[in-house]
Amino acid sequence: MNESKVDFLYLSEQDMIDAGVKDMKGCVDAIEEMFRLMKMGDYRMGGANGNSHGCMVSFPEHPAFPNMPKDGPDRRFMAMPAYLGGKFDMAGMKWYGSNVENRKKGLPRSILMLTLNDKDTGAPLAYMSANILSAYRTGAVPGVGFKHFARKDAKVVGIIGPGVMSKTAFAAAMAVRPTIDTLKIKGSSMTSPSAQKFADFVREEYPQVTNISIVATEEEAVRDADIVEIATSSPTGDPSTYPYIAEEWIKPGAVIACPAAARFDDDFILNRARTVTDNIMLYEAWADEMPYPAYETIPIPAVHAMDLIHDGKMTRADIDDLGDILVGNIPEHRKEDEIVIYSVGGMPTEDVAWGTVVYRNALKKGIGTKLNLWETPDLA
């Protein structure tokens, strides 16, 4: 037997679909197990504290070299490595390039690939298309929050920013709260094509959602909603421009998922809202890595909470971590009708978790193309 031979599995986007990457219920289950493992400490990410979102390559506004890319909206390359233990027991890295100008070419803003590696040798096990995988794991993270914080009989969802992140978050909401029958969508305008496409998608995929409306304001989207998803493409830098949600709009007992820019009054955050993070150490890593105030760079509410801690207005004990709830360290609900602001930061452990499940499905079903790295390495 040639132990030095290395083969790996290539999975195209269609291969990923055939292997079940769009199984949202399975994705929510995988991400929930990932959070439990992370709370136990059976994982590693990059950075000094092992919790970094990733390593980003950005570009200058005025490059000194003619071929160097210049800065622009979402113009970057990003490497996101992680190891996740437990039943996953897998190392991997998501790598992507991002450029808003891609849309003029009929391409997604970001083009993502995931590599899975043998944890001992580092040899590649799989190289897979990761756009759909990343979208589904991004939606599943709010889904875990909806499962544990939303009313059991939740009926109304408000969407602010009807893009891909909100589409998969809504799919996750339907997976964990099938009682949902009403959807309110706030796009860039009442005639926003993205809002209409979102409504059409829901009508086709979820005919049980019988009340669908496109609304003009954030207030209309939030009022009476049991679940709110805020995922707009907002420029960073000036928090006063981030989507604002007033406390009086929010239904008692609502959960508000924030994977992107969102703004609330400090008095509400400090005194009445319940702040929950997907992984508080991720936000501590951002606080270390980014210049203060970090909220100007990363517009997620829990990043603002880190700035409030820096200012002495809040303490770490004022923030609950989802993993602590999942392993039973703290209660699922601290009080009746609490309003939960749930920050979603995005972590490579999520890609490794769902990517591992889909990869193993592909192996069982004989999906994908086996590629050879080498029979015997030339430089061993």
N, C-alpha and C positions, 0 to 999 in steps of 0.2 A: 504494500500500500504506500502510495506517494504522499507523505504527510505534508510536504512542502507545496503541493498543488493548491492553488486558490481559485475557486470559482465564486461568482456572486450573481445575484438575481437582479435583472433590470426590469422595472415595472413602469410602463407608460401610464399616462393619465387614464386611458381606457382600461388598462390592466387593473389599476387601482379601483376603478368603479366596479369592475367585475369581481374584485376581491372583497368588496363590501365597505369601501371607504365612506359611503353615504348612509351607513347604518347608524343613525343618530342615537338611538337608544343604547346600542353597544358602545358608542363613543362616550356617552355620558357615564356609563358604568366604568369604562376604562379610566376616564379622567378622575372619577371619584376614588377609585382604588389608588391612582397616582397620588392624590392629595393625602391619603392615609399613609402611604409609604414615605412621602416627604415629611410629614409630621413626625414619623418615627426616625427620620434621618437617613433613610436608605436611598440616597441619591447624591449626585454632585452636579453642579453647574460651574460655569467659569467664574473668574474674578477672585479677588482676595478673600471674600467671605464665602465663596462657593455658591453664590446665588445671583450672579449677574445675568441679566437678560441676554447679553451677547456682546460681541465685539464689532463695532461699526466702522466702516470706512466712509468718510464723507469728503466733500470736495470744496475747494475755495470758490468764493464768488467770482474772483477774477484770476483764473489760472495763469501761471507764468509760462506754461508750455502749451503749444497749439493743440496737441492731441489729448490733453488732460480734460476729463469732463468737468463742467462747472456746476456749482451749486444750483439747486432748483427744488421745487416741491417734491418731497419724498425721494430725493436723489441720493442714493446710498447703496452700499453693499453691506451685508450683515452675515456674520457667522454665529450660530447659536448651538454650542455643544452641551451635551449632558450625558450622564449615566443615571439609569433608573433601575433599582433592584426589584426585590419581590418576584412575582411571577413573570415580570418583564425581563429583568436581568440583561439589560442591553445598553450599549453605548451608541451614540449617534450624534449627528450634527445636521441642522438645517442651514442651508446657505442660499442667499437670494440677492438679486439685484433689483432695485426699485427706481422707477422713473415715471412720473405722471405722463410724460410725452408718449409713453408706450401706447396709450389709448388711441392715438392718432393712427397707429399701425394695426389696430385691431387686436392688440395684445393686452393682457392684464397689467395693471400698474406694477406688480411685483411678479417675478418668475422664480419659483421656489423648487428646490430639490432637497431630498433628505437622504443621507447615507447612514446605514446601520452597520455597526462594526462589532466583531468579536471582542468581548471585554478583555480577553487575555492576550491575544496576539495582535489586536488592532486591525486584522484583515477585514476587508469589506464583506458583508453578508448580503447587502441589498443597496441598490441605488434607485430611488423612486421619485416619480413626479409628486410634488407636495403641495400644489396650489389648493386642490380640493381637500386634502388631508389637513392642511393648516386652517382652512376655512371652517371645517367641521370641528376640529379640536377647539378653535376659538369660540365657536358657538356652544360647545359642550361645557365650557367653564362657567358661563352664566347659567347654563342648564342645571349644573350641580347646585348653584345658589338658589335657583328657582325651586328645585326639589326640596330644599331644606328650609327656605324662608318664606316662600309664597303661600298664600292661603290654600288650603286643600281643595277648596271649591272655586279657585280663581277662574274668572270668566273674561276679564277685560285686559288687553295688552295695548300699551302705547309704544309706538316706535318713533324715535327721533333720529333721522338719518337712515333712510331705507336702502342701504347698500348690502354688500355680501355679508359683512359681520352681523348685521341685523337679521338677514335672511336665515342664517344658520342658528342664531340665538332664538329666533322664533320657532324654528324646527325643534330645538331643544326644549323650549317651553311647551310645545304641543306633546313632546314625548313624555314629559313628567307631569303635565297638567292637562289631560285630555278634555277637561271641562271647559276650556277656553272656547268662547263663541263670538267674541267681539274684538275687532282690531281697529285702532286709530293710527294713521300714518301721517307723520309730519316730514315733508320733504323740503327742498329749497323754495318751492312755491306750490300753489294749489294745482298748477298744471305740470308739475315736475314729472318728466318721463320715468325717473327712477321710482317715484311714488306709485305711479300707475302700473309699472312693471311689477312692483312688489305686491300690489293688490291683485293683479292677475295671477301671479305665482301662488298666492294663498288660496284664491278661488279654485285653482286647478288642483293643488296638492292637499288642501284641507277644506273640503266642501262643508264640513261641520261648522266652520266659522262663517256664520250667516250674516253678520253685521260688520261690514268693512267700510270705513270712511277715510277720506283724505282730508286732513284738517290744516288750518292756516297758521296755527301758533303752537308753541311748545305747551302753553297752558292747556289748550284743548286736548293735546295728546296725553298729558299727565293726569288731568282730572278724572276721577272715578276708575283709574287703571289700577289693577292689582299687581301688574308687572310692567315695568318700564325699561326699555333698552335705549341708551343714548350712545350713538356711534356715528357722529358726524365727522367729516373731513375738515376740521377747523385748523386754521393757521395757529402756530404756537407763538409764544413771546409775550402776548398781552392777555393776561387772564380775564380782563374785562370783556373780551370778545368771545370767550368760551360760552357755549350754551348754558343759560341760566335757568334754574328751577327754583321757584319760590315755595317755601314750606306750605303755605296755605293751599297750594294746588294739589298737594300730595294726599292721597287717600290713606287713612290710618291702616296700618298693616301691609302697606305696599313694599315691594322690593324694587330697587332701582339699580340696574346693572350698568356699569360705566367702564367699557373697554377703551374709551377715547375721552375727548375733552368734555368736561362737565363742571359746573360751578354752582355752589350753594352758599347761603349766608353762613358766616363763621359762627354766629350765635346758635344757629340750628345745628351745625356740626358739633359744636362743643357741648351743647346742653340737652338736645333732644333726639337727634338722629343716632342710630347705631352704625358705626363705621366697621365694615368687614373687608378684609383683604383676602386675595387668593393665596398669597404667601408674603407675610409681612417682611421677611428678610430680603425679598426682591426690592421692596420700596426703601429699605435701609441701604441696600447696595446702590440704588439710584441716588439716594441722598448723599452718599459718599462720592459717587462718580461725577455727579453734575454740580455745577456752581449753584450756590444758594441765591435766590429761591428756585429750587428744582422744578416747581410747578410751572415756571415760565418755559421750561424746556419739555417737560413731560406732563401733559395736562390732565392726568387722571386724578380724581379726588384724593386718593390715599397718598399721593405724592404731596399734595397740599397739606395733608395731615402731618407728614414728616416735617414740612416747613413750620407748622404750628408747634410741633414738638421742639424744633430748633429755637423757636421764639419763646419757649417756656409756657405756652398757653394750653398745651395738651401733653399727655404722657403716653408711653407705649401701652400702658395698661388700659388706656381708653380705646384701643383698637383691638378688635377680635379677629382671629385668624381662622379661616374656614377649616383648616386641618384640625384645630383644637375641637371644633364642633363635631367633626366626623369621628374622632377617636374618643369622644365623650369627656374631654377635659372641661368643657364649658357647655351650658345648655344651648339647645337649638334656638330657643327664644328666651330673651331675658325678661320681657314683659309683654303683656297683651297689647296688640295693635301697634307694636314698634315699627318704625320706618327704617328699613335697612338700605344704606348706601354701600353697594358691593362693588369694589374696585377690581378690575380684571386687567392684569399687566401683560400676560403672555410670557410663557416660559418654554425653553426647549425640552424640558421633561414631558410636556404635553405632546410634542411631536414624536418623541421617542416612544411614549406609551401607545398612542394610537397607531403610529407607524409599525410598531412591533406586532400588534394584533393583526393589522392588514397584511403584513409580510407573511406571518404564519398562516393566515387564511390562504394566501396565494400559493404557498408551498403545498398545502393540503389539496388544493383544487388544480394544481398543475398549471397555474397562471404565471405568465412572465417569460422572459428570455434569459437563459443562463449564459453568462459571459465568463471568459477565462482571463484572469489577471496574469497568471503564469503557471507553467507546469513545474518549473524549478526556478527560483529567483536567481538572476544572473549575478547579483552582488552579495549573496548571502555569505 
